[in-house]
Amino acid sequence: MNISRCPCCLKPGVREFCGPCRKKLFGGKRVSPMLPFTRPEYNHRRLEHAGRISISGVQSKYSLKLRDSALELAETGGEYILKPSVPGEFQNMSSMPANEHVTMRMARRVFGLNTAESALVFFSDDDTPAYLTKRFDVMPDGTRLPQEDFAQIARLSEETHGKGYKYDCSYEKIAVLMREHVAAYAVEVEKFFKLIVFNYLVHNGDAHLKNFSLCRDPALNSYILTPAYDLLNTRLHLPNEPACALDLFEPEFETKSYSVNGFCARDDFVEFGVRIGVAPKRVNRFLNEIAGRESQMGALIDISYLDGPLKARYKELINERIRAIGYSHKEPGSRA
């Protein structure tokens, strides 16, 4: 694999993980981005223990541990999660790791969102990329932070609510649940608001209940939002993916803008932010910033590990959403 930029931060002129990324990901250890095992070895191990691992959607996952300066497959006590590409009926599946990686980078670098540490690594036999994320619930001493996703918090499961239980909710309802469980609600709900807008901006149509979680912060001794995870542009793989995994609002409410236009626009996000308790000035400030970040997002996409045609398509899709977020129906009495 001809690595010409850091597989974590995308810094050019680097043939391995740069120093700051080594520190964040591996505690400063010099770990190669080339995995010490092949894709067939990974497949064999995953199938051998298929009953013990969690499978979400079409993506394959397995735990890794850092032993000395090498990442190795681990059945228990994992410190990282590896997500390779998988074949399937969806489009551009081989680019899913690069898609998730650059989307996570944009969330953190361009919008300052708190995200899980992540990078790309490569199988030793064929140089194919895999997405690597560091578990944020594992402490340096090996203990784990208490964590629950919002399907658990809402007490929804496949057994009680059927196969679509992860989508049986709204983002407004998640905020209601946050208010019940999060002491620093005013701080955390603004982070949540920004994350919802970001998911819409990048066409993440699979931001369902299990992709938002709370964990107990030992310093505050209270629950806060976990770092964001599973951020990617699902439209690159599923062209007919819904605009949002969940409705913004509870079923009894719809803005005039949405009823007229049929898509989420500025008025919807202003109303959503205010309804969940974000100050109107801060809502509008964040929405106003989005168009000005287009060039920064495009620059990161350009240096990402995505294939050329997908880079162009990703930027087109972002432009569509920038126009949508910038549009206001300007109904009388609008908060926009």
C-alpha positions as CSV (number, residue, x, y, z in Angstrom):
1,M,0.0,0.0,0.0
2,N,1.4,3.4,-1.0
3,I,0.5,5.5,2.0
4,S,1.2,9.2,1.4
5,R,-0.8,10.7,4.2
6,C,-1.6,9.8,7.8
7,P,-4.4,7.2,7.8
8,C,-5.9,9.0,10.8
9,C,-5.8,12.8,10.3
10,L,-4.9,12.7,6.6
11,K,-1.8,14.9,7.1
12,P,0.1,14.7,3.8
13,G,3.7,13.5,3.4
14,V,3.4,10.9,6.1
15,R,3.8,7.2,5.3
16,E,2.4,5.9,8.7
17,F,0.5,7.3,11.6
18,C,1.8,10.7,12.5
19,G,3.1,11.4,16.1
20,P,-0.1,13.1,17.5
21,C,-2.3,10.4,16.0
22,R,-0.1,7.7,17.5
23,K,-0.5,9.3,20.9
24,K,-4.3,9.6,20.6
25,L,-4.9,6.1,19.1
26,F,-2.1,4.0,20.6
27,G,-0.7,5.9,23.6
28,G,2.3,6.9,21.5
29,K,3.3,3.4,20.4
30,R,4.5,3.1,16.8
31,V,1.9,0.9,15.3
32,S,1.9,0.1,11.6
33,P,-1.2,0.9,9.6
34,M,-0.7,-2.5,7.9
35,L,-2.5,-5.2,9.9
36,P,-0.4,-8.2,10.9
37,F,-3.0,-10.6,9.6
38,T,-4.7,-11.1,6.2
39,R,-8.3,-10.7,5.2
40,P,-8.8,-14.5,5.0
41,E,-7.4,-14.9,8.5
42,Y,-9.9,-12.2,9.7
43,N,-12.8,-13.9,7.9
44,H,-11.9,-17.3,9.5
45,R,-11.7,-15.8,13.0
46,R,-14.9,-13.9,12.6
47,L,-16.9,-16.9,11.3
48,E,-15.3,-19.2,14.0
49,H,-16.8,-16.9,16.7
50,A,-19.8,-15.6,14.9
51,G,-22.1,-16.3,17.8
52,R,-20.1,-14.1,20.1
53,I,-19.8,-10.9,18.1
54,S,-22.3,-8.1,17.4
55,I,-23.3,-7.5,13.8
56,S,-25.0,-4.2,12.9
57,G,-26.6,-4.0,9.5
58,V,-24.4,-5.2,6.6
59,Q,-21.1,-4.3,8.3
60,S,-18.7,-6.8,9.7
61,K,-17.1,-6.0,13.0
62,Y,-14.5,-7.6,15.3
63,S,-12.6,-6.6,18.4
64,L,-8.9,-5.9,18.4
65,K,-6.3,-5.5,21.2
66,L,-3.0,-3.7,21.1
67,R,-0.3,-6.1,22.2
68,D,3.2,-4.5,22.3
69,S,3.0,-2.5,19.1
70,A,0.7,-4.7,17.0
71,L,-3.0,-4.9,16.7
72,E,-4.3,-8.4,17.1
73,L,-7.8,-10.0,16.8
74,A,-9.4,-10.5,20.3
75,E,-12.4,-12.5,21.4
76,T,-12.6,-10.6,24.7
77,G,-11.3,-7.5,26.2
78,G,-11.1,-5.6,23.0
79,E,-9.8,-2.0,22.9
80,Y,-10.6,-1.3,19.3
81,I,-13.3,-2.2,16.7
82,L,-12.3,-3.2,13.2
83,K,-14.9,-2.8,10.4
84,P,-13.7,-4.0,7.0
85,S,-15.6,-3.6,3.8
86,V,-18.0,-6.4,2.9
87,P,-19.5,-7.5,-0.4
88,G,-23.2,-7.0,-0.8
89,E,-26.1,-5.8,-2.9
90,F,-25.5,-2.1,-2.0
91,Q,-23.3,0.2,-4.1
92,N,-19.6,1.1,-3.6
93,M,-19.3,-1.3,-0.6
94,S,-15.5,-1.4,-0.8
95,S,-15.4,2.3,-0.1
96,M,-17.4,2.2,3.1
97,P,-14.4,2.3,5.4
98,A,-13.0,5.4,3.7
99,N,-16.5,6.9,3.7
100,E,-16.9,6.5,7.5
101,H,-13.3,7.7,8.1
102,V,-13.6,11.0,6.2
103,T,-17.1,11.7,7.6
104,M,-15.8,11.2,11.1
105,R,-12.9,13.5,10.3
106,M,-15.2,16.2,9.0
107,A,-17.4,16.0,12.1
108,R,-14.4,16.7,14.3
109,R,-12.1,18.9,12.3
110,V,-14.7,21.1,10.5
111,F,-17.5,21.2,13.1
112,G,-15.7,20.5,16.3
113,L,-18.0,17.6,17.2
114,N,-16.8,15.1,19.8
115,T,-16.1,11.9,18.0
116,A,-14.6,8.5,18.7
117,E,-10.9,8.2,17.7
118,S,-10.7,6.5,14.3
119,A,-8.4,5.7,11.4
120,L,-7.9,3.5,8.4
121,V,-5.8,0.3,8.5
122,F,-5.0,-2.1,5.7
123,F,-4.9,-5.9,5.4
124,S,-1.5,-7.2,4.8
125,D,-2.3,-9.5,1.9
126,D,-4.3,-7.2,-0.5
127,D,-3.9,-3.6,1.0
128,T,-7.7,-3.3,1.2
129,P,-8.7,-0.7,3.8
130,A,-10.7,-1.3,7.0
131,Y,-12.1,1.2,9.4
132,L,-10.6,1.2,12.9
133,T,-12.2,2.9,15.9
134,K,-10.9,3.1,19.5
135,R,-13.4,2.2,22.1
136,F,-14.2,5.2,24.2
137,D,-15.8,3.2,27.0
138,V,-12.5,1.4,27.8
139,M,-10.4,3.2,30.4
140,P,-6.5,2.9,30.5
141,D,-6.8,0.5,33.4
142,G,-9.1,-1.8,31.4
143,T,-12.3,-0.8,33.3
144,R,-15.4,0.1,31.3
145,L,-17.6,3.1,31.6
146,P,-21.3,2.4,32.1
147,Q,-23.0,3.1,28.7
148,E,-26.5,2.7,27.3
149,D,-27.7,3.5,23.8
150,F,-31.1,5.2,23.4
151,A,-32.9,2.0,22.3
152,Q,-32.0,0.6,25.7
153,I,-32.9,3.9,27.4
154,A,-36.3,4.0,25.6
155,R,-36.8,0.3,26.4
156,L,-37.2,-0.7,22.8
157,S,-36.0,-4.0,21.5
158,E,-36.7,-6.4,18.6
159,E,-38.5,-8.7,21.0
160,T,-40.9,-6.0,22.2
161,H,-41.2,-3.7,19.1
162,G,-40.2,-5.8,16.1
163,K,-37.3,-5.6,13.6
164,G,-37.7,-1.9,13.0
165,Y,-37.4,-1.0,16.7
166,K,-34.3,1.2,16.1
167,Y,-36.3,3.5,14.0
168,D,-39.4,3.6,16.2
169,C,-38.7,7.0,17.7
170,S,-37.9,10.7,16.9
171,Y,-35.0,12.9,17.6
172,E,-37.3,15.1,19.7
173,K,-38.1,12.1,21.8
174,I,-34.4,11.3,22.3
175,A,-34.0,14.9,23.7
176,V,-36.9,14.2,26.1
177,L,-35.1,11.1,27.3
178,M,-31.9,13.1,27.6
179,R,-33.7,15.7,29.8
180,E,-34.7,12.9,32.2
181,H,-31.2,11.4,32.5
182,V,-28.6,14.1,31.9
183,A,-27.9,16.6,34.6
184,A,-26.0,19.0,32.3
185,Y,-28.8,18.9,29.8
186,A,-28.3,22.4,28.4
187,V,-24.7,21.6,27.5
188,E,-25.3,18.1,26.1
189,V,-28.5,18.9,24.1
190,E,-26.7,21.5,22.1
191,K,-24.1,18.9,21.2
192,F,-27.0,16.6,20.2
193,F,-28.6,19.3,18.1
194,K,-25.3,19.9,16.1
195,L,-24.9,16.2,15.6
196,I,-28.4,15.8,14.1
197,V,-27.8,18.7,11.7
198,F,-24.4,17.2,10.8
199,N,-26.0,13.8,10.0
200,Y,-28.5,15.5,7.8
201,L,-25.8,17.5,6.1
202,V,-23.7,14.5,5.2
203,H,-26.7,12.3,4.2
204,N,-26.4,9.8,7.1
205,G,-29.7,8.1,6.8
206,D,-28.9,5.4,9.4
207,A,-28.5,7.6,12.5
208,H,-31.0,5.5,14.5
209,L,-31.6,5.0,18.2
210,K,-28.6,2.7,18.8
211,N,-26.2,5.2,17.2
212,F,-26.7,7.7,20.1
213,S,-25.6,6.8,23.6
214,L,-25.1,8.1,27.1
215,C,-22.1,7.2,29.3
216,R,-21.3,8.0,32.9
217,D,-18.6,10.6,33.2
218,P,-16.5,9.6,36.3
219,A,-15.3,13.2,36.8
220,L,-18.9,14.6,36.8
221,N,-20.5,11.5,38.2
222,S,-23.3,12.0,35.8
223,Y,-24.4,10.9,32.4
224,I,-23.3,12.7,29.2
225,L,-23.5,12.0,25.5
226,T,-20.8,9.6,24.3
227,P,-18.5,10.7,21.5
228,A,-20.2,10.4,18.1
229,Y,-19.8,7.2,16.2
230,D,-21.0,5.4,13.0
231,L,-21.1,8.6,11.0
232,L,-21.1,8.1,7.2
233,N,-22.8,9.1,4.0
234,T,-25.2,6.3,3.4
235,R,-26.4,7.7,0.1
236,L,-23.1,6.7,-1.5
237,H,-24.2,3.1,-0.9
238,L,-28.0,3.3,-0.8
239,P,-29.2,6.0,-3.3
240,N,-32.8,5.8,-2.1
241,E,-31.9,6.0,1.6
242,P,-34.4,8.3,3.6
243,A,-33.1,11.8,4.4
244,C,-33.2,11.0,8.1
245,A,-33.3,7.7,10.0
246,L,-35.8,9.2,12.4
247,D,-38.3,12.0,12.2
248,L,-37.2,15.3,13.7
249,F,-40.4,15.8,15.6
250,E,-42.9,13.7,17.4
251,P,-45.7,12.5,15.1
252,E,-48.3,15.2,16.0
253,F,-46.1,18.1,14.8
254,E,-45.0,19.3,11.4
255,T,-43.7,22.7,10.3
256,K,-45.4,24.8,7.6
257,S,-42.2,24.6,5.6
258,Y,-42.1,20.8,5.6
259,S,-45.8,20.5,4.8
260,V,-45.3,22.7,1.8
261,N,-41.9,21.5,0.5
262,G,-41.6,17.9,1.8
263,F,-38.0,18.2,3.0
264,C,-36.2,19.4,6.1
265,A,-35.0,23.0,5.7
266,R,-33.9,25.8,7.9
267,D,-37.3,26.4,9.5
268,D,-37.4,22.8,10.6
269,F,-34.0,22.8,12.3
270,V,-34.7,26.2,14.0
271,E,-38.0,24.8,15.3
272,F,-36.3,21.6,16.4
273,G,-33.5,23.3,18.2
274,V,-35.8,25.7,20.1
275,R,-38.2,22.9,21.0
276,I,-35.5,20.8,22.6
277,G,-34.1,23.7,24.5
278,V,-31.2,25.2,22.5
279,A,-31.0,29.0,22.6
280,P,-32.3,30.5,19.3
281,K,-29.2,32.6,18.8
282,R,-27.0,29.5,19.1
283,V,-29.3,27.5,16.8
284,N,-29.1,30.2,14.1
285,R,-25.4,30.7,14.6
286,F,-24.6,27.1,13.9
287,L,-27.0,27.0,10.9
288,N,-25.4,30.1,9.5
289,E,-21.9,28.5,9.8
290,I,-22.7,25.5,7.6
291,A,-22.5,27.2,4.2
292,G,-19.1,28.7,5.1
293,R,-17.7,25.2,5.9
294,E,-18.3,23.8,2.4
295,S,-14.7,24.4,1.2
296,Q,-13.2,22.8,4.3
297,M,-15.4,19.8,3.9
298,G,-14.5,19.5,0.2
299,A,-10.8,19.8,1.0
300,L,-11.0,16.9,3.4
301,I,-12.9,14.8,0.9
302,D,-10.3,15.6,-1.7
303,I,-7.5,14.1,0.4
304,S,-9.5,11.2,1.7
305,Y,-9.1,7.6,0.7
306,L,-12.3,7.6,-1.3
307,D,-12.2,6.9,-5.0
308,G,-12.3,9.9,-7.3
309,P,-15.9,9.6,-8.5
310,L,-17.2,9.1,-5.0
311,K,-15.3,12.3,-3.8
312,A,-17.2,14.3,-6.5
313,R,-20.5,12.7,-5.6
314,Y,-20.0,13.3,-1.9
315,K,-19.4,17.0,-2.5
316,E,-22.5,17.2,-4.7
317,L,-24.6,15.6,-2.0
318,I,-23.3,18.0,0.6
319,N,-24.1,21.0,-1.7
320,E,-27.7,19.7,-1.9
321,R,-28.0,19.7,1.8
322,I,-26.3,23.1,2.3
323,R,-29.0,24.5,0.0
324,A,-31.8,22.8,1.9
325,I,-30.5,24.0,5.3
326,G,-30.2,27.5,3.9
327,Y,-33.7,27.6,2.6
328,S,-36.5,29.2,4.7
329,H,-40.2,29.2,3.9
330,K,-40.4,32.4,5.9
331,E,-43.8,31.7,7.4
332,P,-45.3,34.5,9.5
333,G,-43.9,34.4,13.0
334,S,-41.1,32.0,12.0
335,R,-38.2,31.7,14.4
336,A,-35.7,31.7,11.5
